[in-house]
Amino acid sequence: MAQCTAPIRGHRSEAAAEACPVCGGRGRYYSSFMSYQSYGYNPYSKSSSSISNAHSSSSSSTSSTSLKKRARWSPSGSTVLYTPAQLRTLEPVRNNILKQPKTPEKYDMFLCHAWDDRKEAAKDLYDKLTARGINVWFSEKDLQLGTNMLREIDKGLSKSRVGLVLVTPALLTKIEEEGVAEKELSALLAKDRLIPIVHNTTYDALRDISPLLGSRSGLDTSEDSMDEIAAKLAELFTEEAEE
């Protein structure tokens, strides 16, 4: 039975590989393979595939990042970057804010959320916005014991310059049940100053439940952290002159 001559004669050259009774005819492949190995690279190894994928992912990420830019209303020195879609979403809201004089009795934002989110995601967003100086109507703060809930919500809506809707699985359930959240959404949509923020769900799921609300573009915590979203919302209220 023929035996490979590599252990004795080596297969470093294509001719040596061709002369082998076992490897003959595979010299071109073997020579190419050895040239990869001489640089410590095996094109068929898992690590090489990972390197290739990592390079592809890095290139994609770099390309995506390169599309982001500062908003024209961003204050000088801001490092907050927006995608083109986010700029298209937020610019009309920014223009509406400029048309409304800021008064002591007005809230900057009304935060619409599901009751189940009041201690977690909604509270997190509220805390991050208020830390940036944004005056937010938030049920946990502004609904007092013994008051008429619907009446107080109406007051908050009428006094708010922008409406936020925190879209979570819990909110989608409330919309289906046509609870208080549905009433809030109707008022916010009528104002045309609405920014949906999708968290732990998708815009596709939102469109299935509320096509009208789902037709609005907004922000998404799968693209930006809650902290980044709060920074973008806060920049809408910058008072510096725009370029």
C-alpha atoms as a printed R data frame, in Angstrom:
    type eleno elety resid chain resno       x      y      z
1   ATOM     1    CA   MET     A     1   0.000  0.000  0.000
2   ATOM     2    CA   ALA     A     2   1.399  3.418 -1.031
3   ATOM     3    CA   GLN     A     3   2.540  5.667  1.804
4   ATOM     4    CA   CYS     A     4   2.845  9.452  1.965
5   ATOM     5    CA   THR     A     5   6.457 10.618  1.578
6   ATOM     6    CA   ALA     A     6   5.954 13.836  3.542
7   ATOM     7    CA   PRO     A     7   7.572 12.542  6.778
8   ATOM     8    CA   ILE     A     8  10.786 11.662  4.880
9   ATOM     9    CA   ARG     A     9  11.060 14.006  1.909
10  ATOM    10    CA   GLY     A    10   8.693 16.778  2.874
11  ATOM    11    CA   HIS     A    11   6.114 18.483  0.676
12  ATOM    12    CA   ARG     A    12   7.444 22.007  0.835
13  ATOM    13    CA   SER     A    13   7.540 22.318 -2.943
14  ATOM    14    CA   GLU     A    14   4.787 21.589 -5.450
15  ATOM    15    CA   ALA     A    15   7.097 19.145 -7.248
16  ATOM    16    CA   ALA     A    16   7.719 17.176 -4.046
17  ATOM    17    CA   ALA     A    17   4.008 16.903 -3.392
18  ATOM    18    CA   GLU     A    18   3.339 15.816 -6.996
19  ATOM    19    CA   ALA     A    19   5.949 13.055 -6.660
20  ATOM    20    CA   CYS     A    20   4.217 11.601 -3.587
21  ATOM    21    CA   PRO     A    21   2.199  8.450 -4.472
22  ATOM    22    CA   VAL     A    22  -0.519  9.547 -2.024
23  ATOM    23    CA   CYS     A    23  -0.585 13.323 -2.456
24  ATOM    24    CA   GLY     A    24   0.250 13.467 -6.153
25  ATOM    25    CA   GLY     A    25  -2.213 15.712 -8.017
26  ATOM    26    CA   ARG     A    26  -2.916 17.717 -4.882
27  ATOM    27    CA   GLY     A    27   0.321 19.662 -5.024
28  ATOM    28    CA   ARG     A    28  -1.271 22.953 -6.019
29  ATOM    29    CA   TYR     A    29  -3.744 22.809 -3.120
30  ATOM    30    CA   TYR     A    30  -1.039 21.665 -0.671
31  ATOM    31    CA   SER     A    31   1.392 24.362 -1.706
32  ATOM    32    CA   SER     A    32  -1.258 27.046 -1.283
33  ATOM    33    CA   PHE     A    33  -2.307 25.635  2.054
34  ATOM    34    CA   MET     A    34   1.319 25.602  3.274
35  ATOM    35    CA   SER     A    35   1.773 29.206  2.192
36  ATOM    36    CA   TYR     A    36  -1.170 30.191  4.420
37  ATOM    37    CA   GLN     A    37   0.244 28.157  7.290
38  ATOM    38    CA   SER     A    38   3.659 29.765  6.933
39  ATOM    39    CA   TYR     A    39   1.943 32.992  8.023
40  ATOM    40    CA   GLY     A    40   0.094 31.262 10.833
41  ATOM    41    CA   TYR     A    41  -3.220 31.378  8.918
42  ATOM    42    CA   ASN     A    42  -5.512 28.430  8.223
43  ATOM    43    CA   PRO     A    43  -8.427 29.519  5.992
44  ATOM    44    CA   TYR     A    44 -10.489 26.567  7.174
45  ATOM    45    CA   SER     A    45 -10.000 27.028 10.911
46  ATOM    46    CA   LYS     A    46 -12.693 28.410 13.189
47  ATOM    47    CA   SER     A    47 -10.412 31.208 14.386
48  ATOM    48    CA   SER     A    48  -9.761 32.380 10.834
49  ATOM    49    CA   SER     A    49 -13.479 32.461 10.167
50  ATOM    50    CA   SER     A    50 -13.970 34.472 13.341
51  ATOM    51    CA   ILE     A    51 -11.291 36.933 12.244
52  ATOM    52    CA   SER     A    52 -12.992 37.348  8.896
53  ATOM    53    CA   ASN     A    53 -16.400 37.815 10.489
54  ATOM    54    CA   ALA     A    54 -15.001 40.256 13.033
55  ATOM    55    CA   HIS     A    55 -13.437 42.300 10.238
56  ATOM    56    CA   SER     A    56 -16.736 42.310  8.341
57  ATOM    57    CA   SER     A    57 -18.653 43.320 11.473
58  ATOM    58    CA   SER     A    58 -16.132 46.042 12.261
59  ATOM    59    CA   SER     A    59 -16.395 47.433  8.738
60  ATOM    60    CA   SER     A    60 -20.199 47.443  8.968
61  ATOM    61    CA   SER     A    61 -20.107 49.146 12.363
62  ATOM    62    CA   THR     A    62 -17.665 51.767 11.116
63  ATOM    63    CA   SER     A    63 -19.858 52.429  8.094
64  ATOM    64    CA   SER     A    64 -22.952 52.807 10.303
65  ATOM    65    CA   THR     A    65 -21.165 55.126 12.702
66  ATOM    66    CA   SER     A    66 -19.880 57.273  9.863
67  ATOM    67    CA   LEU     A    67 -23.471 58.069  8.876
68  ATOM    68    CA   LYS     A    68 -24.257 59.555 12.298
69  ATOM    69    CA   LYS     A    69 -23.839 63.251 12.927
70  ATOM    70    CA   ARG     A    70 -24.704 65.988 15.387
71  ATOM    71    CA   ALA     A    71 -28.091 67.680 15.170
72  ATOM    72    CA   ARG     A    72 -28.150 71.314 14.080
73  ATOM    73    CA   TRP     A    73 -29.743 72.139 17.443
74  ATOM    74    CA   SER     A    74 -27.065 70.318 19.463
75  ATOM    75    CA   PRO     A    75 -25.233 72.619 21.874
76  ATOM    76    CA   SER     A    76 -21.591 73.371 21.190
77  ATOM    77    CA   GLY     A    77 -19.318 70.651 22.486
78  ATOM    78    CA   SER     A    78 -22.032 67.978 22.271
79  ATOM    79    CA   THR     A    79 -20.842 64.456 21.466
80  ATOM    80    CA   VAL     A    80 -24.362 63.101 20.869
81  ATOM    81    CA   LEU     A    81 -24.705 61.604 17.380
82  ATOM    82    CA   TYR     A    82 -27.906 60.854 15.473
83  ATOM    83    CA   THR     A    83 -28.775 58.586 12.559
84  ATOM    84    CA   PRO     A    84 -30.438 60.223  9.528
85  ATOM    85    CA   ALA     A    85 -33.746 58.559 10.513
86  ATOM    86    CA   GLN     A    86 -33.551 59.966 14.036
87  ATOM    87    CA   LEU     A    87 -32.898 63.473 12.719
88  ATOM    88    CA   ARG     A    88 -35.947 63.207 10.456
89  ATOM    89    CA   THR     A    89 -38.027 62.072 13.431
90  ATOM    90    CA   LEU     A    90 -36.863 64.704 15.905
91  ATOM    91    CA   GLU     A    91 -36.600 67.794 13.708
92  ATOM    92    CA   PRO     A    92 -40.408 68.406 13.478
93  ATOM    93    CA   VAL     A    93 -40.615 68.002 17.262
94  ATOM    94    CA   ARG     A    94 -37.803 70.493 17.708
95  ATOM    95    CA   ASN     A    95 -39.600 72.966 15.423
96  ATOM    96    CA   ASN     A    96 -42.795 72.605 17.461
97  ATOM    97    CA   ILE     A    97 -40.892 73.260 20.680
98  ATOM    98    CA   LEU     A    98 -39.506 76.498 19.266
99  ATOM    99    CA   LYS     A    99 -43.050 77.702 18.550
100 ATOM   100    CA   GLN     A   100 -44.106 77.234 22.162
101 ATOM   101    CA   PRO     A   101 -42.965 79.738 24.769
102 ATOM   102    CA   LYS     A   102 -41.626 78.112 27.896
103 ATOM   103    CA   THR     A   103 -43.691 79.082 30.917
104 ATOM   104    CA   PRO     A   104 -43.328 78.065 34.567
105 ATOM   105    CA   GLU     A   105 -46.602 76.141 34.522
106 ATOM   106    CA   LYS     A   106 -45.687 74.071 31.451
107 ATOM   107    CA   TYR     A   107 -43.989 70.699 31.489
108 ATOM   108    CA   ASP     A   108 -41.330 69.964 28.881
109 ATOM   109    CA   MET     A   109 -42.511 66.401 28.397
110 ATOM   110    CA   PHE     A   110 -45.459 64.182 29.254
111 ATOM   111    CA   LEU     A   111 -44.385 60.575 29.814
112 ATOM   112    CA   CYS     A   112 -47.033 58.069 28.791
113 ATOM   113    CA   HIS     A   113 -46.318 54.542 30.012
114 ATOM   114    CA   ALA     A   114 -47.953 51.357 31.211
115 ATOM   115    CA   TRP     A   115 -48.711 51.132 34.915
116 ATOM   116    CA   ASP     A   116 -46.524 48.026 35.159
117 ATOM   117    CA   ASP     A   117 -43.487 50.010 33.973
118 ATOM   118    CA   ARG     A   118 -43.781 52.807 36.549
119 ATOM   119    CA   LYS     A   119 -41.118 51.333 38.870
120 ATOM   120    CA   GLU     A   120 -38.647 50.222 36.191
121 ATOM   121    CA   ALA     A   121 -38.246 51.414 32.581
122 ATOM   122    CA   ALA     A   122 -40.482 54.487 32.951
123 ATOM   123    CA   LYS     A   123 -38.803 55.505 36.208
124 ATOM   124    CA   ASP     A   124 -35.376 54.997 34.621
125 ATOM   125    CA   LEU     A   125 -36.227 57.275 31.687
126 ATOM   126    CA   TYR     A   126 -37.799 59.848 33.997
127 ATOM   127    CA   ASP     A   127 -34.711 59.933 36.236
128 ATOM   128    CA   LYS     A   128 -32.347 60.326 33.282
129 ATOM   129    CA   LEU     A   129 -34.400 63.177 31.786
130 ATOM   130    CA   THR     A   130 -34.793 65.096 35.042
131 ATOM   131    CA   ALA     A   131 -31.063 64.721 35.687
132 ATOM   132    CA   ARG     A   132 -30.600 66.700 32.463
133 ATOM   133    CA   GLY     A   133 -32.911 69.489 33.613
134 ATOM   134    CA   ILE     A   134 -36.046 68.348 31.731
135 ATOM   135    CA   ASN     A   135 -39.353 68.951 33.511
136 ATOM   136    CA   VAL     A   136 -41.367 65.733 33.019
137 ATOM   137    CA   TRP     A   137 -44.987 64.962 33.914
138 ATOM   138    CA   PHE     A   138 -44.761 61.515 35.464
139 ATOM   139    CA   SER     A   139 -47.643 59.681 37.115
140 ATOM   140    CA   GLU     A   140 -45.587 58.534 40.088
141 ATOM   141    CA   LYS     A   141 -44.791 62.156 40.910
142 ATOM   142    CA   ASP     A   142 -47.783 64.103 39.620
143 ATOM   143    CA   LEU     A   143 -50.749 61.869 40.471
144 ATOM   144    CA   GLN     A   144 -51.620 62.539 44.081
145 ATOM   145    CA   LEU     A   145 -53.674 60.270 46.299
146 ATOM   146    CA   GLY     A   146 -57.334 61.215 46.336
147 ATOM   147    CA   THR     A   147 -57.263 63.123 43.037
148 ATOM   148    CA   ASN     A   148 -59.217 62.273 39.893
149 ATOM   149    CA   MET     A   149 -56.713 60.349 37.782
150 ATOM   150    CA   LEU     A   150 -58.226 61.091 34.362
151 ATOM   151    CA   ARG     A   151 -58.613 64.784 35.177
152 ATOM   152    CA   GLU     A   152 -55.000 65.058 36.310
153 ATOM   153    CA   ILE     A   153 -53.802 63.246 33.181
154 ATOM   154    CA   ASP     A   154 -55.764 65.702 31.045
155 ATOM   155    CA   LYS     A   155 -54.099 68.589 32.861
156 ATOM   156    CA   GLY     A   156 -50.676 67.084 32.351
157 ATOM   157    CA   LEU     A   157 -51.306 66.584 28.640
158 ATOM   158    CA   SER     A   158 -52.538 70.134 28.135
159 ATOM   159    CA   LYS     A   159 -49.506 71.561 29.912
160 ATOM   160    CA   SER     A   160 -46.838 69.497 28.136
161 ATOM   161    CA   ARG     A   161 -44.818 70.648 25.130
162 ATOM   162    CA   VAL     A   162 -43.862 67.143 23.960
163 ATOM   163    CA   GLY     A   163 -45.366 63.721 24.475
164 ATOM   164    CA   LEU     A   164 -43.308 60.571 25.013
165 ATOM   165    CA   VAL     A   165 -44.795 57.110 24.718
166 ATOM   166    CA   LEU     A   166 -42.701 54.351 26.252
167 ATOM   167    CA   VAL     A   167 -43.723 51.347 24.173
168 ATOM   168    CA   THR     A   168 -43.163 48.106 26.074
169 ATOM   169    CA   PRO     A   169 -44.888 44.704 26.033
170 ATOM   170    CA   ALA     A   170 -46.966 45.921 28.999
171 ATOM   171    CA   LEU     A   171 -48.104 49.030 27.106
172 ATOM   172    CA   LEU     A   172 -49.079 46.962 24.060
173 ATOM   173    CA   THR     A   173 -51.297 44.888 26.332
174 ATOM   174    CA   LYS     A   174 -52.898 48.035 27.787
175 ATOM   175    CA   ILE     A   175 -53.587 49.435 24.313
176 ATOM   176    CA   GLU     A   176 -55.336 46.207 23.347
177 ATOM   177    CA   GLU     A   177 -57.452 46.448 26.484
178 ATOM   178    CA   GLU     A   178 -58.275 50.098 25.640
179 ATOM   179    CA   GLY     A   179 -57.304 51.312 29.084
180 ATOM   180    CA   VAL     A   180 -56.102 54.735 30.193
181 ATOM   181    CA   ALA     A   181 -53.070 54.400 27.936
182 ATOM   182    CA   GLU     A   182 -55.343 54.461 24.880
183 ATOM   183    CA   LYS     A   183 -56.867 57.767 26.003
184 ATOM   184    CA   GLU     A   184 -53.427 59.289 26.545
185 ATOM   185    CA   LEU     A   185 -52.212 58.146 23.138
186 ATOM   186    CA   SER     A   186 -55.207 59.677 21.371
187 ATOM   187    CA   ALA     A   187 -54.508 63.078 22.923
188 ATOM   188    CA   LEU     A   188 -50.792 62.893 22.152
189 ATOM   189    CA   LEU     A   189 -51.417 61.912 18.540
190 ATOM   190    CA   ALA     A   190 -53.835 64.809 18.120
191 ATOM   191    CA   LYS     A   191 -51.132 67.214 19.296
192 ATOM   192    CA   ASP     A   192 -48.704 65.933 16.646
193 ATOM   193    CA   ARG     A   193 -45.876 66.315 19.148
194 ATOM   194    CA   LEU     A   194 -45.300 62.664 19.870
195 ATOM   195    CA   ILE     A   195 -42.127 60.568 20.153
196 ATOM   196    CA   PRO     A   196 -42.529 56.797 20.595
197 ATOM   197    CA   ILE     A   197 -39.694 55.039 22.416
198 ATOM   198    CA   VAL     A   198 -39.646 51.290 21.836
199 ATOM   199    CA   HIS     A   199 -38.212 49.217 24.682
200 ATOM   200    CA   ASN     A   200 -38.019 45.392 24.807
201 ATOM   201    CA   THR     A   201 -40.341 45.106 21.810
202 ATOM   202    CA   THR     A   202 -40.366 46.174 18.141
203 ATOM   203    CA   TYR     A   203 -42.084 48.654 15.875
204 ATOM   204    CA   ASP     A   204 -43.555 45.703 13.965
205 ATOM   205    CA   ALA     A   205 -45.278 44.545 17.152
206 ATOM   206    CA   LEU     A   206 -46.505 48.091 17.748
207 ATOM   207    CA   ARG     A   207 -47.941 48.363 14.235
208 ATOM   208    CA   ASP     A   208 -49.846 45.114 14.781
209 ATOM   209    CA   ILE     A   209 -51.559 46.611 17.854
210 ATOM   210    CA   SER     A   210 -51.778 50.311 16.938
211 ATOM   211    CA   PRO     A   211 -51.196 51.066 13.230
212 ATOM   212    CA   LEU     A   212 -51.673 54.787 13.864
213 ATOM   213    CA   LEU     A   213 -49.030 55.001 16.580
214 ATOM   214    CA   GLY     A   214 -46.828 52.521 14.714
215 ATOM   215    CA   SER     A   215 -46.834 54.802 11.688
216 ATOM   216    CA   ARG     A   216 -44.797 57.304 13.721
217 ATOM   217    CA   SER     A   217 -41.056 56.827 13.762
218 ATOM   218    CA   GLY     A   218 -39.185 57.287 17.013
219 ATOM   219    CA   LEU     A   219 -36.334 55.980 19.130
220 ATOM   220    CA   ASP     A   220 -35.446 52.419 20.051
221 ATOM   221    CA   THR     A   221 -33.453 51.052 23.002
222 ATOM   222    CA   SER     A   222 -32.141 48.273 20.761
223 ATOM   223    CA   GLU     A   223 -30.211 50.995 18.894
224 ATOM   224    CA   ASP     A   224 -29.383 53.385 21.744
225 ATOM   225    CA   SER     A   225 -29.129 52.915 25.485
226 ATOM   226    CA   MET     A   226 -31.731 54.615 27.667
227 ATOM   227    CA   ASP     A   227 -29.056 57.106 28.680
228 ATOM   228    CA   GLU     A   228 -28.325 57.974 25.037
229 ATOM   229    CA   ILE     A   229 -32.036 58.354 24.317
230 ATOM   230    CA   ALA     A   230 -32.434 60.703 27.280
231 ATOM   231    CA   ALA     A   231 -29.506 62.777 25.991
232 ATOM   232    CA   LYS     A   232 -31.118 63.093 22.555
233 ATOM   233    CA   LEU     A   233 -34.470 64.059 24.032
234 ATOM   234    CA   ALA     A   234 -32.868 66.635 26.302
235 ATOM   235    CA   GLU     A   235 -31.033 68.271 23.391
236 ATOM   236    CA   LEU     A   236 -34.398 69.112 21.821
237 ATOM   237    CA   PHE     A   237 -34.735 71.831 24.450
238 ATOM   238    CA   THR     A   238 -31.364 73.471 24.012
239 ATOM   239    CA   GLU     A   239 -31.642 77.241 23.893
240 ATOM   240    CA   GLU     A   240 -28.463 77.876 21.924
241 ATOM   241    CA   ALA     A   241 -28.726 79.387 18.475
242 ATOM   242    CA   GLU     A   242 -28.881 76.842 15.657
243 ATOM   243    CA   GLU     A   243 -26.401 76.751 12.824
